[in-house]
Amino acid sequence: MEILRRKDSLRNWLIRYSFFFLGLVCFGLGVAISVKMQHLGLHPWDVLNIALFERFGLSIGTWTVIIGFILITISLVVSRKYVNLGTFLNALLIGPIMDFFLWLDILPAPGFTWIDYLWLLVGILIVGTGGGLYVSGGIGAGPRDGFMLSMAEQTKLSVSKARIIVECFVLLVGYLLGGPVFLVTFLYTFIMSPIFQLSLKFFTRLRNELCDPLPDR
């Protein structure tokens, strides 16, 4: 019985971390595709990362890591309960994964036609799906999500209101630094959020089915 339980625990661990890491890869790929189509607009956090990259150098992924760890530091000061191993892994890996896909130079280049909108939609779909996939692993939320939850808790605002306020501030800073802001920037969250919710629901149910413990014998 003990051996069966250990095998089941190992299997569950492998499934959860497989969901988590595969989700990070999908998320990084989706962001990389979106970055290639940045002339159409990007998510506020990506607007900031690109603005910092264009103004100060390094790479977009490196700035993603730096901003992620800044947010983790703030969250640790405000409320430690939203920071765990998954938060650090998320902050550390998504940026390099995105840089890797951009470095491969296999992603579509902007053609400045209506097809660019299709590619951007594909990027958003992959980001939303990847987000739901890695969160469904139950390893932990990303640094931005943890930061939003911490801010909501401290200000007594709803998570949605805290997100709107923070992302508006981030967008303003990114815009003032010269980041790419256009039509899709203001639609990004409305498009991605439903995809994320559907993905999270689907992969959480799938993970629960795959992680069902072995019956007692």
C-alpha positions as CSV (number, residue, x, y, z in Angstrom):
1,M,0.0,0.0,0.0
2,E,2.8,2.4,0.9
3,I,4.5,1.7,-2.4
4,L,1.3,2.4,-4.3
5,R,0.8,5.7,-2.5
6,R,4.4,6.8,-3.2
7,K,4.0,5.9,-6.9
8,D,0.7,7.8,-7.0
9,S,2.4,10.8,-5.3
10,L,5.3,10.8,-7.7
11,R,2.9,10.6,-10.7
12,N,0.8,13.5,-9.4
13,W,4.0,15.5,-8.9
14,L,5.1,14.8,-12.4
15,I,1.7,15.7,-13.9
16,R,1.5,19.0,-12.0
17,Y,5.0,20.1,-12.9
18,S,4.5,19.0,-16.5
19,F,1.4,21.2,-16.7
20,F,3.3,24.1,-15.1
21,F,6.4,24.0,-17.3
22,L,4.5,23.3,-20.5
23,G,2.3,26.2,-19.7
24,L,5.3,28.5,-19.2
25,V,6.6,27.4,-22.6
26,C,3.3,28.2,-24.3
27,F,3.0,31.5,-22.4
28,G,6.5,32.5,-23.5
29,L,5.8,31.5,-27.1
30,G,2.6,33.4,-27.2
31,V,4.2,36.6,-25.8
32,A,7.0,36.2,-28.4
33,I,4.5,36.1,-31.2
34,S,2.7,39.1,-29.8
35,V,6.0,41.0,-29.6
36,K,6.6,40.4,-33.3
37,M,3.3,42.1,-33.9
38,Q,3.9,44.9,-31.4
39,H,2.9,47.6,-33.9
40,L,-0.7,46.6,-33.2
41,G,-0.4,47.1,-29.5
42,L,0.5,44.9,-26.6
43,H,-0.5,44.0,-23.0
44,P,0.6,46.8,-20.6
45,W,3.3,44.8,-19.0
46,D,4.8,44.0,-22.4
47,V,4.6,47.6,-23.4
48,L,6.7,48.4,-20.3
49,N,9.2,45.6,-21.0
50,I,9.7,46.7,-24.6
51,A,10.0,50.4,-23.6
52,L,12.7,49.5,-21.1
53,F,14.5,47.3,-23.7
54,E,14.5,50.0,-26.4
55,R,15.6,52.7,-23.9
56,F,18.2,50.9,-21.8
57,G,19.2,47.8,-23.8
58,L,19.5,44.2,-22.4
59,S,16.7,42.0,-23.8
60,I,12.9,42.0,-23.5
61,G,13.1,38.7,-21.6
62,T,15.7,40.1,-19.2
63,W,13.4,43.1,-18.4
64,T,10.6,40.6,-17.9
65,V,12.7,38.8,-15.3
66,I,13.8,42.1,-13.6
67,I,10.3,43.4,-13.3
68,G,9.1,40.1,-12.1
69,F,11.6,40.0,-9.2
70,I,10.9,43.6,-8.3
71,L,7.2,42.6,-8.0
72,I,8.1,39.6,-6.0
73,T,10.2,41.7,-3.6
74,I,7.2,44.1,-3.1
75,S,4.9,41.2,-2.6
76,L,7.2,39.7,0.0
77,V,7.1,42.9,2.0
78,V,3.3,43.3,1.6
79,S,2.1,39.8,1.9
80,R,4.3,36.7,1.8
81,K,1.4,34.3,1.3
82,Y,1.2,35.0,-2.5
83,V,4.8,34.1,-3.1
84,N,6.0,30.5,-3.4
85,L,8.3,28.3,-5.6
86,G,6.0,28.7,-8.6
87,T,6.2,32.4,-8.4
88,F,10.0,32.4,-8.6
89,L,10.1,29.8,-11.4
90,N,7.6,31.9,-13.4
91,A,9.6,35.1,-12.9
92,L,12.8,33.3,-13.8
93,L,11.8,31.3,-16.8
94,I,9.2,33.1,-19.0
95,G,11.5,35.9,-20.0
96,P,14.3,33.5,-21.3
97,I,11.7,31.3,-23.0
98,M,10.4,34.3,-24.8
99,D,13.9,35.5,-25.8
100,F,14.7,32.0,-27.0
101,F,11.7,31.9,-29.4
102,L,12.7,35.4,-30.6
103,W,16.3,34.3,-31.0
104,L,15.3,31.3,-33.2
105,D,13.9,33.8,-35.7
106,I,11.2,31.3,-36.8
107,L,8.2,33.5,-35.9
108,P,6.3,35.4,-38.5
109,A,7.5,38.9,-39.3
110,P,5.0,41.8,-39.5
111,G,3.6,42.3,-43.0
112,F,1.5,45.4,-41.9
113,T,-1.6,43.8,-43.4
114,W,-4.7,42.3,-41.9
115,I,-2.9,39.0,-41.5
116,D,-0.9,40.6,-38.6
117,Y,-4.1,40.8,-36.6
118,L,-4.6,37.0,-37.1
119,W,-1.0,36.3,-35.9
120,L,-1.6,38.6,-32.9
121,L,-4.8,36.7,-32.1
122,V,-2.9,33.4,-32.3
123,G,-0.3,34.9,-29.9
124,I,-3.1,35.9,-27.5
125,L,-4.7,32.5,-27.7
126,I,-1.4,30.8,-26.9
127,V,-0.7,33.2,-24.0
128,G,-4.2,32.7,-22.5
129,T,-4.0,28.9,-23.0
130,G,-0.5,28.8,-21.5
131,G,-1.6,30.9,-18.5
132,G,-4.4,28.6,-17.7
133,L,-2.2,25.5,-18.2
134,Y,0.5,26.6,-15.8
135,V,-1.9,27.9,-13.2
136,S,-3.8,24.6,-13.3
137,G,-0.7,22.8,-12.2
138,G,-1.2,24.3,-8.8
139,I,2.5,25.2,-8.4
140,G,1.8,28.9,-7.8
141,A,0.7,32.1,-9.5
142,G,3.1,34.4,-11.4
143,P,4.7,37.5,-9.9
144,R,2.2,39.9,-11.5
145,D,-0.8,37.9,-10.2
146,G,0.7,37.7,-6.8
147,F,1.4,41.4,-6.8
148,M,-2.2,42.1,-7.8
149,L,-3.6,39.9,-5.0
150,S,-1.3,41.6,-2.5
151,M,-2.3,45.1,-3.6
152,A,-6.0,44.1,-3.6
153,E,-5.6,42.8,0.0
154,Q,-3.8,45.9,1.3
155,T,-6.1,48.5,-0.4
156,K,-9.3,46.5,0.2
157,L,-10.1,46.8,-3.5
158,S,-11.5,44.0,-5.6
159,V,-8.8,42.1,-7.6
160,S,-10.3,43.4,-10.8
161,K,-10.2,47.0,-9.7
162,A,-6.6,46.6,-8.4
163,R,-5.6,45.0,-11.7
164,I,-7.1,47.9,-13.7
165,I,-5.4,50.5,-11.6
166,V,-2.0,48.8,-11.7
167,E,-2.1,48.0,-15.4
168,C,-3.2,51.6,-16.2
169,F,-0.2,52.9,-14.3
170,V,2.1,50.4,-16.0
171,L,0.7,51.3,-19.4
172,L,1.2,55.0,-18.7
173,V,4.8,54.5,-17.7
174,G,5.5,52.2,-20.7
175,Y,3.9,54.8,-23.0
176,L,5.9,57.7,-21.6
177,L,9.1,55.6,-22.1
178,G,8.1,55.1,-25.7
179,G,6.5,51.6,-25.6
180,P,4.1,50.4,-28.4
181,V,0.6,51.4,-27.5
182,F,-2.2,50.9,-30.1
183,L,-5.8,49.6,-30.5
184,V,-5.1,46.0,-29.3
185,T,-3.5,47.3,-26.1
186,F,-6.9,48.3,-24.9
187,L,-8.6,45.1,-26.0
188,Y,-5.9,42.7,-24.9
189,T,-7.3,41.9,-21.4
190,F,-10.9,41.6,-22.7
191,I,-9.7,39.0,-25.3
192,M,-7.2,37.1,-23.2
193,S,-9.2,36.8,-19.9
194,P,-12.0,34.6,-21.3
195,I,-9.4,32.4,-23.0
196,F,-7.5,32.1,-19.7
197,Q,-10.6,31.2,-17.8
198,L,-11.7,28.5,-20.2
199,S,-8.1,27.1,-20.3
200,L,-7.8,27.1,-16.6
201,K,-11.2,25.3,-16.2
202,F,-10.3,22.7,-18.8
203,F,-6.8,21.9,-17.6
204,T,-7.7,21.9,-13.9
205,R,-10.4,19.3,-14.7
206,L,-7.9,17.3,-16.8
207,R,-5.3,17.5,-14.1
208,N,-7.7,16.3,-11.4
209,E,-8.7,13.4,-13.6
210,L,-5.1,12.4,-14.3
211,C,-4.1,12.9,-10.6
212,D,-6.9,10.7,-9.1
213,P,-5.2,8.6,-6.4
214,L,-5.0,4.9,-6.9
215,P,-7.7,3.0,-5.1
216,D,-7.0,1.3,-1.8
217,R,-6.2,-2.3,-2.1
